[in-house]
Amino acid sequence: MDIREFEDELRGAVDGAALVTAREVLASLLDITGGAHPVRERAVPAPEQ
């Protein structure tokens, strides 16, 4: 599943306003925890198995 398919499925499952709020909350969480920069730069390491 690519990102567009994922977003389409999510939009079908969640109210539009709730989706906007969730994105805002998650973006704030990344900013607060210092994770925003690695995400923007696509430099998040893969989880260890």
mmCIF file of the N, C-alpha and C atoms, coordinates in Angstrom:
data_MODEL
# 
_entry.id   MODEL 
# 
loop_
_atom_site.group_PDB 
_atom_site.id 
_atom_site.type_symbol 
_atom_site.label_atom_id 
_atom_site.label_alt_id 
_atom_site.label_comp_id 
_atom_site.label_asym_id 
_atom_site.label_entity_id 
_atom_site.label_seq_id 
_atom_site.pdbx_PDB_ins_code 
_atom_site.Cartn_x 
_atom_site.Cartn_y 
_atom_site.Cartn_z 
_atom_site.occupancy 
_atom_site.B_iso_or_equiv 
_atom_site.pdbx_formal_charge 
_atom_site.auth_seq_id 
_atom_site.auth_comp_id 
_atom_site.auth_asym_id 
_atom_site.auth_atom_id 
_atom_site.pdbx_PDB_model_num 
ATOM 1   N N  . MET A 1 1  ? 0.850   -1.167 0.000  1.00 0.00 ? 1  MET A N  1 
ATOM 2   C CA . MET A 1 1  ? 0.000   0.000  0.000  1.00 0.00 ? 1  MET A CA 1 
ATOM 3   C C  . MET A 1 1  ? 0.901   1.238  0.000  1.00 0.00 ? 1  MET A C  1 
ATOM 4   N N  . ASP A 1 2  ? 0.663   2.154  -0.938 1.00 0.00 ? 2  ASP A N  1 
ATOM 5   C CA . ASP A 1 2  ? 1.455   3.380  -0.943 1.00 0.00 ? 2  ASP A CA 1 
ATOM 6   C C  . ASP A 1 2  ? 0.754   4.460  -0.109 1.00 0.00 ? 2  ASP A C  1 
ATOM 7   N N  . ILE A 1 3  ? 1.400   5.592  0.041  1.00 0.00 ? 3  ILE A N  1 
ATOM 8   C CA . ILE A 1 3  ? 0.896   6.641  0.924  1.00 0.00 ? 3  ILE A CA 1 
ATOM 9   C C  . ILE A 1 3  ? -0.461  7.164  0.471  1.00 0.00 ? 3  ILE A C  1 
ATOM 10  N N  . ARG A 1 4  ? -0.674  7.265  -0.823 1.00 0.00 ? 4  ARG A N  1 
ATOM 11  C CA . ARG A 1 4  ? -1.974  7.759  -1.314 1.00 0.00 ? 4  ARG A CA 1 
ATOM 12  C C  . ARG A 1 4  ? -3.094  6.792  -0.979 1.00 0.00 ? 4  ARG A C  1 
ATOM 13  N N  . GLU A 1 5  ? -2.836  5.507  -1.154 1.00 0.00 ? 5  GLU A N  1 
ATOM 14  C CA . GLU A 1 5  ? -3.842  4.505  -0.799 1.00 0.00 ? 5  GLU A CA 1 
ATOM 15  C C  . GLU A 1 5  ? -4.129  4.537  0.699  1.00 0.00 ? 5  GLU A C  1 
ATOM 16  N N  . PHE A 1 6  ? -3.071  4.676  1.479  1.00 0.00 ? 6  PHE A N  1 
ATOM 17  C CA . PHE A 1 6  ? -3.223  4.747  2.933  1.00 0.00 ? 6  PHE A CA 1 
ATOM 18  C C  . PHE A 1 6  ? -4.073  5.947  3.321  1.00 0.00 ? 6  PHE A C  1 
ATOM 19  N N  . GLU A 1 7  ? -3.781  7.112  2.756  1.00 0.00 ? 7  GLU A N  1 
ATOM 20  C CA . GLU A 1 7  ? -4.542  8.314  3.090  1.00 0.00 ? 7  GLU A CA 1 
ATOM 21  C C  . GLU A 1 7  ? -5.993  8.202  2.644  1.00 0.00 ? 7  GLU A C  1 
ATOM 22  N N  . ASP A 1 8  ? -6.242  7.609  1.480  1.00 0.00 ? 8  ASP A N  1 
ATOM 23  C CA . ASP A 1 8  ? -7.616  7.404  1.021  1.00 0.00 ? 8  ASP A CA 1 
ATOM 24  C C  . ASP A 1 8  ? -8.380  6.499  1.981  1.00 0.00 ? 8  ASP A C  1 
ATOM 25  N N  . GLU A 1 9  ? -7.736  5.418  2.409  1.00 0.00 ? 9  GLU A N  1 
ATOM 26  C CA . GLU A 1 9  ? -8.383  4.504  3.349  1.00 0.00 ? 9  GLU A CA 1 
ATOM 27  C C  . GLU A 1 9  ? -8.650  5.189  4.681  1.00 0.00 ? 9  GLU A C  1 
ATOM 28  N N  . LEU A 1 10 ? -7.698  5.969  5.143  1.00 0.00 ? 10 LEU A N  1 
ATOM 29  C CA . LEU A 1 10 ? -7.867  6.685  6.407  1.00 0.00 ? 10 LEU A CA 1 
ATOM 30  C C  . LEU A 1 10 ? -9.001  7.700  6.315  1.00 0.00 ? 10 LEU A C  1 
ATOM 31  N N  . ARG A 1 11 ? -9.066  8.430  5.205  1.00 0.00 ? 11 ARG A N  1 
ATOM 32  C CA . ARG A 1 11 ? -10.157 9.395  5.012  1.00 0.00 ? 11 ARG A CA 1 
ATOM 33  C C  . ARG A 1 11 ? -11.517 8.700  4.996  1.00 0.00 ? 11 ARG A C  1 
ATOM 34  N N  . GLY A 1 12 ? -11.562 7.487  4.493  1.00 0.00 ? 12 GLY A N  1 
ATOM 35  C CA . GLY A 1 12 ? -12.808 6.733  4.485  1.00 0.00 ? 12 GLY A CA 1 
ATOM 36  C C  . GLY A 1 12 ? -13.216 6.239  5.858  1.00 0.00 ? 12 GLY A C  1 
ATOM 37  N N  . ALA A 1 13 ? -12.245 6.097  6.745  1.00 0.00 ? 13 ALA A N  1 
ATOM 38  C CA . ALA A 1 13 ? -12.516 5.549  8.077  1.00 0.00 ? 13 ALA A CA 1 
ATOM 39  C C  . ALA A 1 13 ? -12.688 6.607  9.160  1.00 0.00 ? 13 ALA A C  1 
ATOM 40  N N  . VAL A 1 14 ? -12.193 7.808  8.901  1.00 0.00 ? 14 VAL A N  1 
ATOM 41  C CA . VAL A 1 14 ? -12.179 8.845  9.941  1.00 0.00 ? 14 VAL A CA 1 
ATOM 42  C C  . VAL A 1 14 ? -12.819 10.116 9.394  1.00 0.00 ? 14 VAL A C  1 
ATOM 43  N N  . ASP A 1 15 ? -13.608 10.767 10.228 1.00 0.00 ? 15 ASP A N  1 
ATOM 44  C CA . ASP A 1 15 ? -14.215 12.049 9.876  1.00 0.00 ? 15 ASP A CA 1 
ATOM 45  C C  . ASP A 1 15 ? -13.127 13.048 9.473  1.00 0.00 ? 15 ASP A C  1 
ATOM 46  N N  . GLY A 1 16 ? -13.393 13.854 8.459  1.00 0.00 ? 16 GLY A N  1 
ATOM 47  C CA . GLY A 1 16 ? -12.414 14.808 7.946  1.00 0.00 ? 16 GLY A CA 1 
ATOM 48  C C  . GLY A 1 16 ? -11.866 15.746 9.006  1.00 0.00 ? 16 GLY A C  1 
ATOM 49  N N  . ALA A 1 17 ? -12.741 16.279 9.864  1.00 0.00 ? 17 ALA A N  1 
ATOM 50  C CA . ALA A 1 17 ? -12.288 17.193 10.915 1.00 0.00 ? 17 ALA A CA 1 
ATOM 51  C C  . ALA A 1 17 ? -11.393 16.466 11.919 1.00 0.00 ? 17 ALA A C  1 
ATOM 52  N N  . ALA A 1 18 ? -11.740 15.232 12.227 1.00 0.00 ? 18 ALA A N  1 
ATOM 53  C CA . ALA A 1 18 ? -10.924 14.451 13.154 1.00 0.00 ? 18 ALA A CA 1 
ATOM 54  C C  . ALA A 1 18 ? -9.549  14.172 12.558 1.00 0.00 ? 18 ALA A C  1 
ATOM 55  N N  . LEU A 1 19 ? -9.514  13.933 11.254 1.00 0.00 ? 19 LEU A N  1 
ATOM 56  C CA . LEU A 1 19 ? -8.232  13.680 10.587 1.00 0.00 ? 19 LEU A CA 1 
ATOM 57  C C  . LEU A 1 19 ? -7.342  14.914 10.629 1.00 0.00 ? 19 LEU A C  1 
ATOM 58  N N  . VAL A 1 20 ? -7.924  16.075 10.398 1.00 0.00 ? 20 VAL A N  1 
ATOM 59  C CA . VAL A 1 20 ? -7.162  17.328 10.470 1.00 0.00 ? 20 VAL A CA 1 
ATOM 60  C C  . VAL A 1 20 ? -6.616  17.515 11.881 1.00 0.00 ? 20 VAL A C  1 
ATOM 61  N N  . THR A 1 21 ? -7.461  17.296 12.881 1.00 0.00 ? 21 THR A N  1 
ATOM 62  C CA . THR A 1 21 ? -7.031  17.441 14.278 1.00 0.00 ? 21 THR A CA 1 
ATOM 63  C C  . THR A 1 21 ? -5.925  16.446 14.613 1.00 0.00 ? 21 THR A C  1 
ATOM 64  N N  . ALA A 1 22 ? -6.068  15.210 14.160 1.00 0.00 ? 22 ALA A N  1 
ATOM 65  C CA . ALA A 1 22 ? -5.041  14.196 14.434 1.00 0.00 ? 22 ALA A CA 1 
ATOM 66  C C  . ALA A 1 22 ? -3.706  14.598 13.829 1.00 0.00 ? 22 ALA A C  1 
ATOM 67  N N  . ARG A 1 23 ? -3.721  15.106 12.599 1.00 0.00 ? 23 ARG A N  1 
ATOM 68  C CA . ARG A 1 23 ? -2.469  15.550 11.966 1.00 0.00 ? 23 ARG A CA 1 
ATOM 69  C C  . ARG A 1 23 ? -1.826  16.677 12.764 1.00 0.00 ? 23 ARG A C  1 
ATOM 70  N N  . GLU A 1 24 ? -2.641  17.611 13.229 1.00 0.00 ? 24 GLU A N  1 
ATOM 71  C CA . GLU A 1 24 ? -2.107  18.734 14.012 1.00 0.00 ? 24 GLU A CA 1 
ATOM 72  C C  . GLU A 1 24 ? -1.499  18.249 15.318 1.00 0.00 ? 24 GLU A C  1 
ATOM 73  N N  . VAL A 1 25 ? -2.187  17.339 15.990 1.00 0.00 ? 25 VAL A N  1 
ATOM 74  C CA . VAL A 1 25 ? -1.682  16.797 17.260 1.00 0.00 ? 25 VAL A CA 1 
ATOM 75  C C  . VAL A 1 25 ? -0.384  16.031 17.034 1.00 0.00 ? 25 VAL A C  1 
ATOM 76  N N  . LEU A 1 26 ? -0.355  15.187 16.004 1.00 0.00 ? 26 LEU A N  1 
ATOM 77  C CA . LEU A 1 26 ? 0.855   14.405 15.742 1.00 0.00 ? 26 LEU A CA 1 
ATOM 78  C C  . LEU A 1 26 ? 2.029   15.293 15.328 1.00 0.00 ? 26 LEU A C  1 
ATOM 79  N N  . ALA A 1 27 ? 1.768   16.341 14.552 1.00 0.00 ? 27 ALA A N  1 
ATOM 80  C CA . ALA A 1 27 ? 2.831   17.269 14.169 1.00 0.00 ? 27 ALA A CA 1 
ATOM 81  C C  . ALA A 1 27 ? 3.366   17.992 15.406 1.00 0.00 ? 27 ALA A C  1 
ATOM 82  N N  . SER A 1 28 ? 2.479   18.394 16.302 1.00 0.00 ? 28 SER A N  1 
ATOM 83  C CA . SER A 1 28 ? 2.916   19.053 17.541 1.00 0.00 ? 28 SER A CA 1 
ATOM 84  C C  . SER A 1 28 ? 3.740   18.101 18.399 1.00 0.00 ? 28 SER A C  1 
ATOM 85  N N  . LEU A 1 29 ? 3.316   16.862 18.468 1.00 0.00 ? 29 LEU A N  1 
ATOM 86  C CA . LEU A 1 29 ? 4.062   15.859 19.236 1.00 0.00 ? 29 LEU A CA 1 
ATOM 87  C C  . LEU A 1 29 ? 5.472   15.687 18.679 1.00 0.00 ? 29 LEU A C  1 
ATOM 88  N N  . LEU A 1 30 ? 5.588   15.635 17.367 1.00 0.00 ? 30 LEU A N  1 
ATOM 89  C CA . LEU A 1 30 ? 6.922   15.532 16.760 1.00 0.00 ? 30 LEU A CA 1 
ATOM 90  C C  . LEU A 1 30 ? 7.772   16.759 17.084 1.00 0.00 ? 30 LEU A C  1 
ATOM 91  N N  . ASP A 1 31 ? 7.171   17.946 17.004 1.00 0.00 ? 31 ASP A N  1 
ATOM 92  C CA . ASP A 1 31 ? 7.918   19.167 17.327 1.00 0.00 ? 31 ASP A CA 1 
ATOM 93  C C  . ASP A 1 31 ? 8.398   19.155 18.776 1.00 0.00 ? 31 ASP A C  1 
ATOM 94  N N  . ILE A 1 32 ? 7.500   18.807 19.685 1.00 0.00 ? 32 ILE A N  1 
ATOM 95  C CA . ILE A 1 32 ? 7.818   18.827 21.119 1.00 0.00 ? 32 ILE A CA 1 
ATOM 96  C C  . ILE A 1 32 ? 8.911   17.816 21.468 1.00 0.00 ? 32 ILE A C  1 
ATOM 97  N N  . THR A 1 33 ? 8.878   16.661 20.829 1.00 0.00 ? 33 THR A N  1 
ATOM 98  C CA . THR A 1 33 ? 9.839   15.604 21.162 1.00 0.00 ? 33 THR A CA 1 
ATOM 99  C C  . THR A 1 33 ? 11.116  15.652 20.330 1.00 0.00 ? 33 THR A C  1 
ATOM 100 N N  . GLY A 1 34 ? 11.206  16.627 19.431 1.00 0.00 ? 34 GLY A N  1 
ATOM 101 C CA . GLY A 1 34 ? 12.410  16.760 18.624 1.00 0.00 ? 34 GLY A CA 1 
ATOM 102 C C  . GLY A 1 34 ? 12.462  15.822 17.428 1.00 0.00 ? 34 GLY A C  1 
ATOM 103 N N  . GLY A 1 35 ? 11.342  15.212 17.096 1.00 0.00 ? 35 GLY A N  1 
ATOM 104 C CA . GLY A 1 35 ? 11.325  14.268 15.992 1.00 0.00 ? 35 GLY A CA 1 
ATOM 105 C C  . GLY A 1 35 ? 10.955  14.852 14.644 1.00 0.00 ? 35 GLY A C  1 
ATOM 106 N N  . ALA A 1 36 ? 10.570  16.118 14.603 1.00 0.00 ? 36 ALA A N  1 
ATOM 107 C CA . ALA A 1 36 ? 10.089  16.712 13.355 1.00 0.00 ? 36 ALA A CA 1 
ATOM 108 C C  . ALA A 1 36 ? 11.187  16.795 12.295 1.00 0.00 ? 36 ALA A C  1 
ATOM 109 N N  . HIS A 1 37 ? 12.363  17.218 12.688 1.00 0.00 ? 37 HIS A N  1 
ATOM 110 C CA . HIS A 1 37 ? 13.436  17.387 11.708 1.00 0.00 ? 37 HIS A CA 1 
ATOM 111 C C  . HIS A 1 37 ? 13.798  16.071 11.010 1.00 0.00 ? 37 HIS A C  1 
ATOM 112 N N  . PRO A 1 38 ? 14.038  14.991 11.753 1.00 0.00 ? 38 PRO A N  1 
ATOM 113 C CA . PRO A 1 38 ? 14.349  13.730 11.072 1.00 0.00 ? 38 PRO A CA 1 
ATOM 114 C C  . PRO A 1 38 ? 13.225  13.268 10.136 1.00 0.00 ? 38 PRO A C  1 
ATOM 115 N N  . VAL A 1 39 ? 11.983  13.505 10.526 1.00 0.00 ? 39 VAL A N  1 
ATOM 116 C CA . VAL A 1 39 ? 10.864  13.109 9.669  1.00 0.00 ? 39 VAL A CA 1 
ATOM 117 C C  . VAL A 1 39 ? 10.866  13.939 8.396  1.00 0.00 ? 39 VAL A C  1 
ATOM 118 N N  . ARG A 1 40 ? 11.026  15.243 8.533  1.00 0.00 ? 40 ARG A N  1 
ATOM 119 C CA . ARG A 1 40 ? 11.056  16.111 7.353  1.00 0.00 ? 40 ARG A CA 1 
ATOM 120 C C  . ARG A 1 40 ? 12.204  15.755 6.405  1.00 0.00 ? 40 ARG A C  1 
ATOM 121 N N  . GLU A 1 41 ? 13.328  15.368 6.990  1.00 0.00 ? 41 GLU A N  1 
ATOM 122 C CA . GLU A 1 41 ? 14.509  15.034 6.195  1.00 0.00 ? 41 GLU A CA 1 
ATOM 123 C C  . GLU A 1 41 ? 14.503  13.566 5.727  1.00 0.00 ? 41 GLU A C  1 
ATOM 124 N N  . ARG A 1 42 ? 13.471  12.836 6.107  1.00 0.00 ? 42 ARG A N  1 
ATOM 125 C CA . ARG A 1 42 ? 13.364  11.415 5.773  1.00 0.00 ? 42 ARG A CA 1 
ATOM 126 C C  . ARG A 1 42 ? 14.585  10.650 6.293  1.00 0.00 ? 42 ARG A C  1 
ATOM 127 N N  . ALA A 1 43 ? 14.981  11.001 7.522  1.00 0.00 ? 43 ALA A N  1 
ATOM 128 C CA . ALA A 1 43 ? 16.177  10.408 8.122  1.00 0.00 ? 43 ALA A CA 1 
ATOM 129 C C  . ALA A 1 43 ? 15.854  9.628  9.396  1.00 0.00 ? 43 ALA A C  1 
ATOM 130 N N  . VAL A 1 44 ? 14.633  9.136  9.492  1.00 0.00 ? 44 VAL A N  1 
ATOM 131 C CA . VAL A 1 44 ? 14.251  8.363  10.669 1.00 0.00 ? 44 VAL A CA 1 
ATOM 132 C C  . VAL A 1 44 ? 14.813  6.953  10.504 1.00 0.00 ? 44 VAL A C  1 
ATOM 133 N N  . PRO A 1 45 ? 15.584  6.484  11.485 1.00 0.00 ? 45 PRO A N  1 
ATOM 134 C CA . PRO A 1 45 ? 16.161  5.146  11.349 1.00 0.00 ? 45 PRO A CA 1 
ATOM 135 C C  . PRO A 1 45 ? 15.080  4.071  11.443 1.00 0.00 ? 45 PRO A C  1 
ATOM 136 N N  . ALA A 1 46 ? 15.329  2.972  10.785 1.00 0.00 ? 46 ALA A N  1 
ATOM 137 C CA . ALA A 1 46 ? 14.410  1.835  10.861 1.00 0.00 ? 46 ALA A CA 1 
ATOM 138 C C  . ALA A 1 46 ? 14.446  1.263  12.280 1.00 0.00 ? 46 ALA A C  1 
ATOM 139 N N  . PRO A 1 47 ? 13.323  0.759  12.753 1.00 0.00 ? 47 PRO A N  1 
ATOM 140 C CA . PRO A 1 47 ? 13.332  0.164  14.095 1.00 0.00 ? 47 PRO A CA 1 
ATOM 141 C C  . PRO A 1 47 ? 14.212  -1.077 14.132 1.00 0.00 ? 47 PRO A C  1 
ATOM 142 N N  . GLU A 1 48 ? 14.811  -1.306 15.271 1.00 0.00 ? 48 GLU A N  1 
ATOM 143 C CA . GLU A 1 48 ? 15.645  -2.496 15.422 1.00 0.00 ? 48 GLU A CA 1 
ATOM 144 C C  . GLU A 1 48 ? 14.755  -3.700 15.594 1.00 0.00 ? 48 GLU A C  1 
ATOM 145 N N  . GLN A 1 49 ? 15.124  -4.786 14.962 1.00 0.00 ? 49 GLN A N  1 
ATOM 146 C CA . GLN A 1 49 ? 14.318  -6.017 15.022 1.00 0.00 ? 49 GLN A CA 1 
ATOM 147 C C  . GLN A 1 49 ? 14.767  -6.880 16.158 1.00 0.00 ? 49 GLN A C  1 
# 
